[in-house]
Amino acid sequence: MIQHKYLHLASYPRGFHLITDSVLQAIGDLPKTGLLHLFIKHTSAGLTINENADPSVRVDFESILNDIVRENLPYLTHTLEGPDDMPAHVKSALVGSSVSIPIVDYKLELGTWQGIYLCEFRNHGGSRKLVATMIGE
């Protein structure tokens, strides 16, 4: 069985946001065994799996990526949409646009301290669209 579901996330502020519960609520019942693949349909946001317990991790992610990929660099040419746009594209390329998670016994087989993050790299990114593809039995 292959099943696709489309998720619409409300607008989030710039930063790293745990969306595991929102994803599970939107996709409904999981198969007994299989794979969940999530893909974000945007070039200025990303998805990743990481620490889900300590909120300071989210702040540190934002700080580190902002240090690595700075805004207002004098050599950027893609500036029409504002100083956060081109850095958002680079951050999205670094983080990635998809994650895959095994499904075991009707549950996502995430580690104890793992959660799914929406990585919002724009100051005002707006709502985001995701495609969830479940492969399983």
N, C-alpha and C positions, 0 to 999 in steps of 0.2 A: 504494500500500500504506500502510495505517495500522496501526501495531502499538503496543500498550500493554504495558509491563512494570512490575511493582511492586517497589520496592526497600525493604528494611528496614535502616536504619542502626543500628548499636549506639549505646548511650548515649555521648555526648561531653560533656566538661566545658564549662562556659560559655566561650565564645570563638569564634574563627573557625578553621575546620578545612578543609583542602584535601581534597576528596572525589573529584576527577577520576578517579583510578585505580579507586576503589570503584565509581563509576558505570559506567565502561567495563567492568569485570569483570562487573557485575550484568546489564548489557543485552546483552552478547555482541556478535555480529557487527553491524556497521553497514551500511546499504545503500550503494550506490555514490554516490548523491547524495540529498540531502534535508534534513530539519530534525529536530533533537532538541529537544523541549520537556520541561523538568523542572519539576515542581510539588511543593511540600512541603505535606503535608496537616496543617499545624499553624499556630496563631496566635501562637506565642511563639518561633518560629525562622524563619529566612529563607534564601534562596539568592542568591548573587551571583557574578559573575565578576570576578576581579581578579588582581593580582600573585601569581605562584606561586613566586618564587625566594627572596626575602628574608623569613625568618620574622618579622622585626621589623614588617613591614606588618600582620600579624595582631594583634600586640600593640597597635599604634597604632590600628587599627580599633576594638578593644575600648575603649581609653582614650577615644577621641573620642566614641563613641556613649554611653559611660557619663557623659561630661561633658555632652553635649547632653540626654540623658534620664536624669535622676537618680532614684534610689530614695528612698523615705520622704518624698516631697513632701507637705506637710500638706493639700493640697486633693484628693488622690487618694481616690476612693470605692471603687474596685474593689481591695480589699486582702485579701480572704478567703484567697487562695492564697499570701500572703506578699509581702514588699516588692519582690521581683524580677518578679512576675507582670505587673502593669500596665505597668511600663516595658518588659518583653519584648514586649507587644502593640504598643506604640508603635514600638519598634525594628523589629519585623517589618513594620509598615506602611510605615516609611521605606525599608527595604532591599528588601522585596518577597518574594513567595512563589514566583516562577518565573523561569526563564531559558530562552532559546532560542538554539541554536547550530547554524549551518549544518553540513551533512555534505558533504564533498567527497572523492572518491576513497577512500571507505570510512573516512575519518578525521574527527574533529571539527575544524572549521576555526577553532581557537583561535589567538590570537596567540602569539608566541614565549614571552612571559612571563605568559600568562593561564592561570588554573585555576578550577575550580568550587569554591566555598566553601559549606559548611554554616555558617550563622551561628546559633550556639546562644546564646540570650539568657537562659535560665533557669539557675539554679545547679544544679538537678537536673532537666533536661528529659526524661530518659528516652530510649528508642529513638524514632527518627523514621521516618515513612513518606513515601516519594516515589513519584510516578507519572512514568514516562518514556514519552512519546509520540513515536514515530518516524514521520515522514511521508517517504516516499521511494520510490525505484525500484531 
